[in-house]
Amino acid sequence: MPSMLEQLKRHSTVVADTGDIEAIKRFQPADATTNPSIILKALQSGHYSEQLAAALNWARENATPAEIVNTACDRLTVLMGLEILKQVPGKVSTEVPASLSFDTCATVESGSNLFAQYRELGISAERILIKVAATWEGIQAARVLESKGIHCNLTLVFNQAQARACAEAGVYLISPFVGRILDWHVKAAGHNNFNAENDPGVLSVRDIYRYFKQHSYPTVVMAASFRNIGEVLALSGCDRLTISPALLEQLAQQEAQVNAVMADDHPRLPRPSVLTEEQFRWALNQDAMTTEKLAEGIRQFHADHLKLAALVTQALH
């Protein structure tokens, strides 16, 4: 019998949530996603030293002294993405700094710059995804980027209001977070009596997927942030699943029947009126989990970006 991973690939596009080239070679995903935490981990593990040196040299030639570190960080993420693209047939996601999550214009500028660097290095537009936090400002930035032919991955999606606003903005792909939703509910409930069928993260993704299909939104649903393979298998059939190397390993080592749980077989419905900014912000205000996890995720990514900048600064000197 084929491994669970091989069977899963028949139902969903499998994406590697890692910057580890060896893991990507082993599991052969279609795409890969990165974020500041993944990039920091890869550097701390001793990978991408050549890319770090190249990024610093490029920044010295293309940035003012005050901007060398930030420019080198951006270049490094692109050069790491370039290495990943040598191993996957599809796309790589590269994230704009989390500190820009509430600045639409700065996010557009950063995303356009990252995209331009990939294009200058010979990467075709359809292989690039610019990753942006799903704040109101981030979603509006993604709307502008998409209008310029720059496809976006909206990350840190925790509820349907975020997902809906992304679809209405014409975003290419969203990353609803499964495990972080579960984390919040485990803490709030004071127990972990959840299984794959009542896991609030799994149910959230299923609701978003159903809503998108019912209303004929082309936005891709890529479930992310898994805590166990039970969550992964409960979302088999979702458009895409981005999975960590540890869980990919478990799926590759096990043999059991994997069936598609989700399917695009929902009746079509007319689209509702577009969410206003006020409606979006109220929906987030009324959802404690989303409010807390979105803010926490942005803080975590920013903290890791600062650690990355510190490593780059150390290498610079």
C-alpha positions in Angstrom: 0.0 0.0 0.0 1.3 3.5 -0.8 2.2 5.6 2.3 -0.3 8.0 3.7 1.6 10.9 2.3 1.5 9.5 -1.2 -2.3 8.9 -0.9 -2.8 12.4 0.6 -1.1 13.9 -2.5 -3.9 12.4 -4.6 -6.5 14.5 -2.8 -4.7 17.7 -1.9 -1.7 19.7 -3.1 1.0 19.1 -0.5 3.2 22.0 0.5 6.3 21.9 2.7 6.2 24.3 5.6 10.0 24.6 5.9 13.2 26.0 4.5 15.1 22.8 4.9 16.3 21.8 1.5 16.9 18.2 2.5 13.4 17.8 3.8 12.0 19.3 0.6 14.1 16.8 -1.5 12.9 13.9 0.6 9.1 14.6 0.7 8.8 16.2 -2.8 6.1 18.7 -2.1 4.5 20.8 -4.9 5.2 24.1 -3.2 7.0 25.5 -0.1 6.1 28.2 2.4 8.5 30.3 4.4 8.2 32.9 7.2 10.7 34.7 9.5 10.6 31.8 12.0 11.4 29.2 9.3 14.2 31.4 7.9 15.7 32.1 11.3 15.6 28.3 12.2 17.4 27.5 8.9 20.1 30.0 9.5 20.6 28.9 13.1 21.0 25.3 11.8 23.9 26.4 9.7 22.1 26.4 6.3 22.2 29.2 3.7 25.6 30.6 4.7 26.4 31.3 1.0 23.1 33.1 0.5 23.7 35.2 3.6 27.1 36.3 2.3 25.6 37.0 -1.1 22.8 39.0 0.5 25.2 41.2 2.5 27.3 41.9 -0.6 24.2 42.8 -2.6 23.0 45.1 0.2 26.3 46.9 0.4 26.1 47.7 -3.3 22.4 48.6 -3.3 21.5 50.3 0.0 22.5 53.2 2.1 24.4 52.3 5.3 21.3 52.8 7.4 19.3 50.4 5.2 21.9 47.7 4.7 20.6 45.3 7.3 16.9 45.5 6.3 17.9 45.3 2.6 20.1 42.2 3.3 17.3 40.5 5.2 14.9 41.0 2.2 17.6 39.8 -0.2 18.3 36.8 2.0 14.6 35.7 2.0 14.6 35.9 -1.8 17.9 34.0 -2.2 16.5 31.3 0.1 13.3 31.2 -1.9 15.4 30.8 -5.0 17.1 27.7 -3.6 13.8 26.3 -2.6 12.4 26.8 -6.1 15.2 24.6 -7.5 13.6 21.8 -5.6 9.8 22.3 -6.0 7.9 22.4 -9.3 5.5 25.1 -8.0 5.5 28.2 -5.9 7.3 29.6 -2.9 5.8 32.1 -0.4 8.0 34.9 0.8 6.7 37.1 3.6 6.9 40.9 4.0 8.1 42.1 7.4 5.4 41.7 10.1 6.1 45.3 11.3 4.2 46.4 8.1 1.0 44.6 9.0 -0.9 47.8 9.6 0.6 49.9 6.8 -1.0 49.3 3.4 1.3 51.4 1.4 4.5 50.1 3.0 3.2 46.5 2.4 2.6 47.2 -1.3 6.1 48.7 -1.6 7.8 45.8 0.2 5.8 43.1 -1.7 6.5 44.8 -5.0 10.2 44.9 -4.1 10.4 41.3 -3.2 8.6 40.3 -6.4 10.9 42.5 -8.5 13.9 40.8 -7.0 12.6 37.4 -7.9 11.8 38.5 -11.4 15.3 40.0 -11.9 16.7 36.6 -10.9 14.7 34.9 -13.6 11.8 33.5 -11.7 8.5 33.6 -13.5 5.6 35.5 -11.9 3.4 32.4 -11.4 6.0 30.8 -9.1 6.0 33.7 -6.6 3.6 34.3 -3.7 4.0 37.3 -1.5 2.9 36.5 2.0 1.0 39.1 4.0 -0.7 39.1 7.4 -4.5 39.1 7.0 -5.2 42.4 8.8 -7.5 44.8 7.1 -4.5 46.8 5.9 -2.8 43.7 4.7 -5.8 42.6 2.7 -6.1 46.0 1.0 -2.4 45.8 0.2 -2.9 42.4 -1.3 -5.8 43.8 -3.4 -3.4 46.3 -4.9 -0.6 43.7 -5.4 -3.0 41.3 -7.1 -4.1 44.1 -9.5 -0.4 44.4 -10.5 -0.2 40.7 -11.2 1.6 39.9 -8.0 -0.1 36.9 -6.3 -0.5 36.9 -2.6 -0.7 34.4 0.3 -2.7 35.9 3.2 -1.4 34.3 6.4 -2.6 34.3 10.0 -6.2 33.6 9.0 -8.3 32.5 12.0 -11.9 33.3 11.1 -14.4 33.5 8.2 -14.5 37.4 8.2 -10.7 37.4 7.4 -11.1 34.7 4.8 -14.2 36.4 3.2 -12.4 39.7 3.0 -9.5 38.1 1.3 -11.7 36.4 -1.3 -13.5 39.6 -2.0 -10.2 41.4 -2.5 -9.3 38.8 -5.2 -6.4 37.2 -3.2 -4.8 34.2 -4.8 -4.4 32.1 -1.6 -5.2 32.1 2.1 -3.5 30.2 4.9 -6.1 29.5 7.7 -4.2 28.3 10.8 -5.5 25.1 12.3 -3.3 24.3 15.2 -3.1 27.8 16.6 -6.9 27.8 16.8 -6.8 24.5 18.7 -4.2 25.9 21.0 -6.5 28.8 22.0 -9.5 26.6 22.6 -7.4 24.1 24.7 -6.2 26.9 26.9 -9.7 28.5 27.1 -11.4 25.2 27.9 -8.8 23.9 30.3 -8.7 20.5 28.6 -7.6 18.8 25.4 -10.7 16.6 24.8 -10.6 17.4 21.1 -10.4 14.9 18.2 -10.2 15.5 14.4 -13.9 15.8 14.1 -14.5 18.4 16.8 -11.2 20.2 16.5 -12.1 23.9 16.2 -9.3 24.6 13.8 -10.4 21.8 11.4 -14.0 23.0 11.6 -12.9 26.5 10.8 -11.1 25.5 7.6 -14.0 23.3 6.5 -16.4 26.3 7.0 -14.1 28.6 4.9 -13.7 26.0 2.2 -17.4 25.4 2.0 -18.1 29.1 1.9 -15.6 29.7 -0.9 -16.9 26.9 -3.1 -20.6 27.8 -2.5 -20.0 31.4 -3.6 -17.6 30.5 -6.4 -14.6 32.3 -5.1 -11.4 31.1 -6.9 -9.2 31.9 -3.8 -7.2 28.8 -2.9 -7.6 27.5 0.7 -4.3 26.2 2.1 -4.7 24.9 5.6 -1.6 25.5 7.8 -0.2 25.2 11.3 -1.0 21.6 12.0 -0.4 20.0 15.5 -0.9 16.3 14.5 -1.6 14.2 11.4 -5.2 13.7 12.6 -5.8 17.4 11.7 -4.1 16.9 8.3 -6.1 13.8 7.4 -9.4 15.5 8.6 -8.7 18.1 5.9 -7.8 15.8 3.1 -9.3 17.1 -0.1 -8.7 20.8 0.8 -7.1 22.7 -2.0 -3.6 22.7 -0.4 -2.1 21.6 2.9 1.2 23.1 4.1 2.8 20.6 6.5 5.9 20.6 8.7 8.7 18.1 8.0 8.0 16.3 11.3 4.4 15.6 10.2 5.4 14.8 6.6 7.7 12.2 8.1 4.9 10.6 10.1 2.7 10.5 7.0 5.5 9.0 4.9 6.2 6.3 7.4 2.6 5.1 7.9 0.4 2.9 5.7 -3.4 3.3 6.1 -6.2 4.2 3.8 -6.5 8.0 3.2 -9.8 9.2 1.7 -10.8 12.7 0.6 -12.9 14.2 3.4 -13.6 17.5 1.7 -14.9 18.0 -1.9 -16.2 20.8 -4.1 -19.7 19.4 -4.2 -21.6 22.2 -2.5 -24.6 24.0 -4.1 -23.8 27.4 -5.6 -25.2 30.5 -3.9 -25.2 34.2 -4.9 -22.4 36.2 -3.3 -23.4 38.5 -0.5 -22.5 42.2 -0.5 -18.8 43.0 0.1 -17.7 43.4 3.8 -17.0 46.9 4.8 -14.0 47.9 6.9 -16.4 48.5 9.8 -18.0 45.1 9.5 -14.6 43.4 9.2 -13.2 45.1 12.3 -16.4 44.4 14.3 -16.3 40.7 13.4 -12.7 40.5 14.6 -13.6 42.5 17.8 -16.3 40.0 18.6 -14.0 37.0 18.1 -11.5 36.9 21.1 -9.6 33.9 19.6 -9.0 35.7 16.3 -8.1 39.0 17.9 -5.6 37.3 20.3 -4.0 34.9 17.8 -3.7 37.4 15.0 -1.9 39.9 17.3 0.2 37.1 18.8 1.2 35.8 15.4 2.3 39.2 14.2 4.4 39.7 17.3 6.0 36.4 17.0 6.9 36.9 13.3 8.3 40.4 14.2 10.3 39.0 17.1 11.9 36.4 14.8 12.5 39.1 12.1 14.4 41.1 14.7 16.5 38.0 15.6 17.2 37.5 11.9 18.3 41.1 11.6 20.6 40.6 14.6 22.2 37.6 12.9 22.6 39.6 9.7 24.1 42.5 11.7 26.6 40.2 13.3 27.6 38.8 10.0 27.9 42.3 8.6 30.5 43.2 11.2 
